[in-house]
Amino acid sequence: MMNSFYAWEQIRKGDGELGLTLLRQSLTSGPLIEDILELGLAYLLLDEYDAAWEHFESVIKSNPQSPAKVYGMAGVAKWCLKSPESATAAWTAGLGTLGARADKAGLRLSLLMFAASIAQPGDIHHKYKAWAALLPKLDRLVPDVWPNQLVEYAIGIRGQEQLPETLAGSSGGEMHDRQWLCDFYKAVGEFHLIGDPRQFDPVQKADQLKERMQHLVDTTRSELVEITAFKSLIAHEEFYVARFLARAPLELPTAPAMEVDWENLRYGDGKLGLELRIERFLRKPSPAHTLGLGIAYLWTKDYESAWSLFQYANRNSRLTSQSSFGMAGAAKWCLDQHEEAVDCWKAGLQCNYGDAGGASVGNRLLLFAASILRENVFSKVDAIALLAEKADDYRIRAWPGPLVAFCLQKAVIPLDLAESKPGIETRRAQLSFYSALLAFEAGALSREELNNRMIEIADTSGQQWTEQNKFSSLIRSEEFFIARHESSP
């Protein structure tokens, strides 16, 4: 310990070579992980990025289960060498390893990836890889626990005024560390969450970010005189990202062509279409953009991502919606996790916002469908009882309310479905879905014949779906994704 203290004193005084020699000596007799990290940090601090990478790489090769911190610093070395692909690979490899005691959910590496990709946005694909690493963790975030709020701020869900909440329960050096990280992510977040780059001066924003990073990496501040405080600061991977940004010119972002995201998803580069949807959400994580991104995940059959996104919204939105629970359940259904899908639809019965008419029958209809498709996961008696509760509600005159009476076999749909009006094709598809279920339950259709009907419902190649607004209406229907999944081999 004394050797380490003296080594850092020498490094701060400018004798980096002596400091490195002393730190290397500490590794000769049964090195602890703390000693391994300290030598790597010294390499990084002295801008010896190649040496830092070789050091951390050798540690990882000898012990792939090294703490996440080792992978974090290894990625930082590559990032500072302007090799974002290698940095992302190192960080991704470390996602499944042991995080720090204060980061049991393993958020910090994912968050670091996200910040680094925002700060150097030349290749937007790195940002989407970082988002993909964060996304599965969102539905497991525990409110008001460090560093969860930091994640929420970074992706724009929490406002700037809420960041001080992250300091609650901390004291002394821990408080200073958290404040520093808050300031770092606040600066990166404000650089990123700025809307369409055509509507601001990117050079001015880059200059502001650089100025704030220069302040953050100033190690001559009075509060850093003590070696302990200094070492605590430079132990953050974000410190080296900040220092890099303080020195190097930023590669400024460009405006993506948002208007072609669904066109790309359907007919062109599906990956690009999804990335554009992600970009739209990250710029403004509104309920509408959350729904749009979640549906894009469902369309591309990335059901795990759809579930994570919708479930996060269900747990954390101030006002919940019928569609968010409905789509979350659809994602679970398409994962063949039928009990979980039913649980989600049951939870959606208590949501704040319902269907167009306000009667909130959507999740009840989905539970009715579940009781027929997988009778072991939900009782048909309970499904009918739930629908019957709404049978006399005047609000079910608005779609999809009329399907309640239809499923209860009390009435024919009281709408002219031959009429040409917005959304009529989707209504016909939903009616066909429930008609097939009732016929199957009555024995008029075999399981194979039911699957064939589902294939027809999920077929988007027809002329009626060539118009974008009609196609968008169809895939906003949970029944579409259930039909598509049921018709799959």
C-alpha positions in Angstrom: 0.0 0.0 0.0 2.8 2.4 0.9 4.5 1.5 -2.4 1.4 2.4 -4.2 0.9 5.7 -2.4 4.5 6.7 -3.2 4.2 5.5 -6.8 1.2 7.8 -7.4 3.0 10.7 -5.7 5.8 10.3 -8.2 3.4 10.1 -11.1 1.7 13.3 -10.0 5.1 15.0 -9.7 5.9 14.1 -13.3 8.1 11.0 -12.8 5.9 8.5 -14.5 8.6 6.0 -15.2 9.5 5.7 -11.5 5.8 5.4 -10.6 5.3 2.6 -13.2 8.3 0.8 -11.9 7.0 0.8 -8.4 3.6 -0.3 -9.4 5.1 -3.2 -11.5 7.1 -4.3 -8.4 3.8 -4.6 -6.5 2.7 -7.3 -9.0 5.7 -9.6 -8.4 4.4 -11.3 -5.2 0.8 -12.6 -5.6 -0.8 -9.6 -7.3 -4.3 -8.5 -6.1 -6.9 -7.2 -8.5 -6.4 -3.8 -6.9 -2.7 -3.9 -7.9 -3.5 -5.0 -11.4 -6.0 -2.2 -11.9 -3.6 0.4 -10.5 -0.9 -0.4 -13.0 -3.4 -0.2 -15.9 -4.7 3.1 -14.6 -1.2 4.5 -14.5 -0.7 3.5 -18.1 -3.9 5.2 -19.1 -3.1 8.3 -17.1 0.3 8.6 -18.8 -1.3 8.2 -22.2 0.4 4.8 -22.8 -2.8 3.3 -24.3 -1.1 0.5 -26.1 0.6 -0.7 -22.9 -2.7 -0.3 -21.0 -4.5 -2.5 -23.6 -1.8 -5.2 -23.6 -1.8 -5.2 -19.8 -5.6 -5.6 -19.5 -5.8 -8.0 -22.4 -3.3 -10.3 -20.7 -5.4 -10.2 -17.5 -8.6 -11.0 -19.4 -6.9 -13.9 -21.3 -5.6 -15.4 -18.1 -9.0 -14.9 -16.3 -12.0 -14.3 -18.5 -14.1 -13.9 -15.3 -12.1 -10.8 -14.3 -14.2 -8.0 -12.8 -16.2 -5.7 -15.2 -13.7 -2.9 -14.2 -10.9 -4.7 -16.1 -13.1 -5.0 -19.3 -14.1 -1.3 -18.8 -10.6 -0.1 -18.7 -9.5 -2.3 -21.5 -12.2 -0.8 -23.7 -11.2 2.7 -22.6 -7.7 2.0 -23.8 -8.9 1.0 -27.2 -11.4 3.9 -27.4 -8.6 6.4 -26.7 -6.7 4.7 -29.5 -9.6 5.6 -31.8 -10.7 2.0 -32.2 -14.4 2.1 -31.2 -15.0 -1.4 -32.6 -12.4 -3.0 -30.3 -13.6 -0.9 -27.4 -17.2 -2.0 -27.9 -16.1 -5.6 -28.2 -14.2 -5.4 -24.9 -17.1 -3.7 -23.1 -19.6 -6.2 -24.6 -17.4 -9.1 -23.4 -17.5 -7.7 -19.9 -21.3 -7.3 -19.6 -21.7 -10.7 -18.0 -18.9 -10.4 -15.5 -19.0 -9.3 -11.9 -19.8 -5.6 -11.4 -18.9 -3.4 -8.5 -20.8 -3.8 -5.2 -22.6 -0.6 -5.9 -23.6 -1.8 -9.4 -25.2 -5.2 -8.9 -27.3 -4.8 -12.0 -24.2 -4.4 -14.1 -25.2 -1.0 -15.6 -22.0 0.9 -15.6 -20.4 -0.8 -18.6 -23.6 -0.5 -20.7 -23.8 3.1 -19.7 -20.2 3.7 -20.5 -20.7 2.2 -24.0 -23.7 4.5 -24.5 -21.8 7.7 -23.4 -18.8 6.9 -25.6 -21.0 6.2 -28.6 -22.8 9.5 -28.1 -19.6 11.5 -27.6 -18.2 10.2 -30.9 -21.3 9.8 -33.1 -19.5 9.2 -36.4 -20.7 5.6 -36.6 -24.2 5.4 -35.2 -24.0 1.6 -35.1 -22.0 1.7 -31.9 -24.7 3.7 -30.3 -27.3 1.0 -31.2 -25.0 -1.7 -29.8 -24.8 0.3 -26.6 -28.5 0.7 -26.5 -29.0 -3.0 -27.0 -26.8 -3.6 -24.0 -28.8 -1.2 -21.8 -32.2 -2.2 -23.0 -32.5 -5.7 -21.3 -31.7 -4.0 -18.0 -34.4 -1.3 -18.1 -37.3 -3.4 -16.9 -35.2 -4.5 -13.9 -34.2 -1.1 -12.7 -35.0 -0.4 -9.1 -36.2 3.2 -8.6 -34.0 5.6 -6.7 -31.0 3.2 -6.4 -27.6 4.2 -7.7 -26.7 4.2 -10.6 -30.2 3.5 -12.0 -31.2 7.2 -12.2 -28.0 7.9 -14.1 -29.1 5.4 -16.8 -32.6 7.0 -17.0 -31.1 10.4 -17.4 -28.6 9.3 -20.1 -31.5 8.0 -22.3 -33.6 11.0 -21.6 -36.3 9.6 -19.4 -35.3 11.6 -16.3 -34.9 15.4 -16.5 -31.9 17.3 -15.5 -33.5 18.6 -12.3 -33.8 15.0 -11.0 -30.1 14.2 -11.1 -29.4 15.4 -7.5 -31.6 12.5 -6.3 -28.7 10.2 -7.3 -26.7 11.6 -4.4 -29.1 10.5 -1.7 -27.6 8.2 0.8 -24.0 9.0 -0.1 -21.5 10.9 1.8 -17.9 12.2 1.7 -15.8 10.8 -1.2 -18.7 8.7 -2.5 -20.8 11.9 -2.9 -18.0 13.6 -4.8 -17.7 10.6 -7.1 -21.4 10.5 -7.8 -21.5 14.2 -8.4 -18.7 14.0 -10.9 -20.5 11.2 -12.7 -23.7 13.1 -12.7 -21.9 16.1 -14.2 -20.2 13.9 -16.8 -23.5 12.2 -18.0 -25.3 15.5 -17.8 -22.8 17.0 -20.2 -22.9 14.0 -22.6 -26.7 13.8 -22.3 -27.2 17.5 -23.2 -24.9 17.1 -26.2 -26.9 14.1 -27.4 -30.5 15.0 -26.5 -30.8 18.0 -28.7 -33.2 17.0 -31.4 -32.6 17.3 -35.1 -29.1 18.5 -35.8 -30.5 20.7 -38.6 -32.1 22.8 -35.9 -29.0 23.8 -33.9 -25.4 24.8 -34.3 -23.4 21.5 -33.9 -20.1 23.3 -33.6 -21.3 25.4 -30.7 -22.6 22.3 -29.0 -19.3 20.5 -29.5 -17.4 23.5 -28.1 -19.7 23.5 -25.0 -19.1 19.8 -24.5 -15.3 20.2 -24.8 -15.3 23.1 -22.3 -17.2 21.1 -19.7 -15.0 18.1 -20.2 -11.9 20.2 -19.7 -13.3 21.3 -16.3 -14.1 17.7 -15.3 -10.6 16.4 -16.0 -8.8 19.3 -14.3 -6.8 17.4 -11.6 -5.3 20.6 -10.1 -8.5 21.4 -8.2 -8.1 21.8 -4.5 -10.4 18.9 -3.6 -8.1 16.5 -5.5 -4.9 17.4 -3.5 -5.3 14.2 -1.5 -4.0 11.1 -3.3 -7.1 9.2 -2.2 -9.5 11.7 -3.9 -7.3 11.8 -7.0 -7.1 8.0 -7.3 -10.9 7.8 -6.8 -11.4 10.2 -9.8 -9.0 8.5 -12.2 -10.5 5.1 -11.3 -13.6 6.0 -13.4 -13.5 4.8 -17.0 -15.5 8.0 -17.8 -12.5 10.1 -16.7 -10.5 8.9 -19.7 -13.4 9.4 -22.1 -13.8 13.0 -20.7 -10.1 13.7 -21.1 -10.1 12.4 -24.7 -13.1 14.7 -25.5 -11.3 17.6 -23.8 -8.4 17.2 -26.2 -9.7 15.9 -29.5 -12.1 17.5 -32.0 -15.5 15.9 -32.0 -16.9 14.1 -35.0 -20.3 15.8 -35.3 -23.6 13.9 -35.9 -25.7 14.2 -39.0 -29.5 14.1 -39.3 -30.9 10.7 -40.2 -33.7 10.4 -42.7 -36.5 9.7 -40.2 -39.2 9.7 -42.7 -38.1 6.4 -44.3 -37.8 4.2 -41.2 -40.8 2.0 -41.8 -40.1 1.8 -45.5 -36.7 0.5 -44.7 -38.1 -2.0 -42.2 -40.6 -3.4 -44.7 -38.8 -3.3 -48.0 -35.1 -2.3 -47.7 -32.5 -2.3 -45.0 -34.4 -3.7 -42.0 -31.5 -3.0 -39.7 -31.3 0.7 -40.8 -35.1 1.0 -40.4 -34.8 -0.3 -36.8 -31.9 2.0 -36.1 -33.9 5.0 -37.3 -36.7 4.0 -34.9 -34.2 3.7 -32.1 -32.7 7.1 -33.0 -36.2 8.7 -32.9 -36.8 7.2 -29.5 -33.5 8.2 -28.0 -33.9 11.8 -29.2 -37.4 11.9 -27.5 -38.4 8.9 -25.4 -42.1 9.9 -25.5 -44.9 7.3 -25.1 -45.6 7.5 -28.9 -41.9 6.9 -29.7 -41.8 4.1 -27.1 -44.7 2.4 -28.8 -43.2 2.9 -32.3 -39.9 1.4 -31.3 -41.5 -1.5 -29.4 -43.6 -2.3 -32.5 -40.5 -2.2 -34.7 -38.9 -4.7 -32.4 -42.0 -6.9 -32.7 -42.0 -6.6 -36.5 -38.3 -7.6 -36.6 -39.1 -10.5 -34.2 -36.8 -9.1 -31.5 -39.3 -10.1 -28.9 -36.9 -9.8 -25.9 -36.1 -6.2 -26.7 -39.8 -5.4 -27.3 -40.6 -6.9 -23.9 -37.8 -5.0 -22.1 -38.9 -1.7 -23.6 -42.7 -2.1 -23.0 -42.2 -3.6 -19.5 -40.0 -0.6 -18.5 -42.7 1.7 -19.7 -45.3 -0.3 -17.8 -43.4 -0.1 -14.5 -42.1 3.4 -14.7 -44.5 5.6 -16.7 -46.6 8.0 -14.6 -49.6 7.1 -16.7 -49.8 3.6 -18.2 -51.6 2.6 -21.3 -53.6 -0.4 -22.6 -51.4 -0.7 -25.7 -48.2 -0.9 -23.8 -49.4 -3.8 -21.7 -51.0 -5.4 -24.7 -47.8 -5.2 -26.8 -45.7 -6.4 -23.8 -47.9 -9.4 -23.5 -47.7 -10.0 -27.3 -43.9 -10.1 -27.0 -44.1 -12.7 -24.3 -46.7 -14.7 -26.3 -44.3 -14.7 -29.3 -41.6 -16.0 -27.0 -43.9 -18.9 -26.1 -44.0 -17.7 -22.6 -47.8 -17.8 -22.5 -48.3 -17.6 -18.7 -46.2 -14.4 -18.6 -48.2 -12.9 -21.5 -51.4 -13.6 -19.6 -50.0 -12.0 -16.4 -49.1 -8.9 -18.4 -52.6 -8.6 -20.0 -54.1 -9.1 -16.5 -51.9 -6.3 -15.2 -53.1 -4.2 -18.1 -56.7 -4.3 -16.8 -55.7 -1.6 -14.3 -53.9 0.8 -16.8 -54.7 4.5 -16.8 -55.5 4.9 -20.5 -57.7 2.5 -22.5 -58.8 2.0 -26.0 -60.2 4.8 -28.3 -63.6 4.7 -26.4 -62.0 4.6 -23.0 -63.6 1.3 -22.0 -60.2 -0.6 -21.9 -61.4 -3.8 -23.6 -58.2 -4.6 -25.5 -56.5 -6.7 -22.8 -59.7 -8.5 -22.0 -60.0 -9.5 -25.7 -56.4 -10.7 -25.6 -57.1 -12.8 -22.5 -60.2 -14.2 -24.3 -57.9 -15.2 -27.3 -55.4 -16.8 -24.8 -58.2 -18.9 -23.3 -58.9 -20.4 -26.7 -55.4 -20.7 -28.1 -53.9 -22.1 -24.9 -56.8 -23.1 -22.6 -54.4 -24.2 -19.9 -53.0 -20.7 -19.2 -56.3 -18.8 -18.7 -59.8 -19.9 -17.9 -62.4 -19.5 -20.6 -65.0 -18.8 -17.8 -62.9 -16.0 -16.4 -62.3 -14.6 -19.9 -66.0 -14.5 -20.7 -66.7 -12.9 -17.3 -64.2 -10.1 -18.0 -65.8 -9.4 -21.3 -69.3 -9.5 -19.8 -68.3 -6.8 -17.3 -68.0 -4.4 -20.3 -71.0 -5.6 -22.3 -73.3 -2.8 -21.1 -70.7 -0.1 -21.1 -71.8 2.6 -23.6 -68.2 3.4 -24.4 -67.7 0.0 -26.2 -69.4 1.5 -29.2 -65.9 2.7 -30.2 -63.6 0.2 -31.7 -62.5 -2.4 -30.6 -65.4 -2.4 -28.2 -67.9 -4.0 -30.7 -65.7 -7.1 -30.6 -66.9 -7.7 -27.0 -70.4 -8.5 -28.1 -69.1 -10.5 -31.0 -66.9 -12.7 -28.8 -69.8 -13.2 -26.4 -71.8 -14.2 -29.4 -74.5 -11.8 -28.5 -74.4 -9.6 -31.6 -73.1 -9.2 -35.1 -70.5 -6.4 -35.5 -72.7 -3.3 -35.7 -70.5 -1.6 -38.2 -70.4 -1.7 -42.0 -67.0 -3.3 -42.5 -67.4 -3.0 -46.2 -67.2 0.7 -45.8 -64.1 2.5 -46.9 -62.7 4.5 -44.0 -59.3 4.8 -42.2 -58.4 1.7 -40.3 -61.2 -0.4 -41.8 -58.8 -3.0 -43.1 -57.3 -3.5 -39.6 -60.8 -3.9 -38.2 -61.5 -6.6 -40.7 -58.3 -8.4 -39.8 -59.1 -8.3 -36.1 -62.7 -9.5 -36.8 -61.2 -12.3 -38.9 -58.9 -13.2 -36.0 -61.7 -13.6 -33.4 -64.0 -15.2 -36.0 -61.3 -17.9 -36.5 -60.9 -18.4 -32.8 -64.7 -18.9 -32.3 -64.9 -21.3 -35.2 -61.9 -23.3 -33.8 -63.5 -23.4 -30.3 -66.8 -24.6 -31.9 -65.0 -27.4 -33.7 -65.7 -25.9 -37.2 -61.9 -25.4 -37.8 -59.1 -27.9 -37.1 -55.9 -26.6 -35.6 -54.3 -26.8 -39.0 -57.1 -24.8 -40.6 -56.9 -22.3 -37.8 -53.2 -21.8 -38.5 -54.0 -21.3 -42.2 -56.4 -18.6 -41.2 -53.7 -17.0 -39.1 -51.4 -17.1 -42.1 -53.9 -15.1 -44.1 -54.4 -12.5 -41.3 -50.6 -12.0 -40.9 -50.0 -11.7 -44.7 -49.0 -8.1 -45.4 -48.3 -8.6 -49.1 -51.9 -7.8 -50.1 -52.8 -4.6 -52.0 -54.7 -3.2 -49.0 -51.4 -3.0 -47.0 -49.3 -1.1 -49.5 -50.3 2.2 -48.2 -48.1 3.2 -45.2 -51.0 4.4 -42.9 -52.9 1.1 -43.4 -49.9 -1.0 -42.7 -49.0 1.0 -39.6 -52.6 0.6 -38.4 -52.4 -3.2 -38.8 -49.1 -3.6 -36.9 -50.5 -1.6 -34.0 -52.8 -4.5 -33.4 -51.5 -7.1 -30.9 -53.7 -9.7 -32.8 -51.5 -9.3 -35.8 -48.3 -10.5 -34.0 -50.2 -13.3 -32.2 -51.6 -14.5 -35.6 -48.1 -14.2 -37.2 -46.6 -16.3 -34.4 -49.3 -18.9 -34.4 -49.0 -19.4 -38.1 -45.2 -19.9 -37.8 -43.8 -23.5 -38.0 
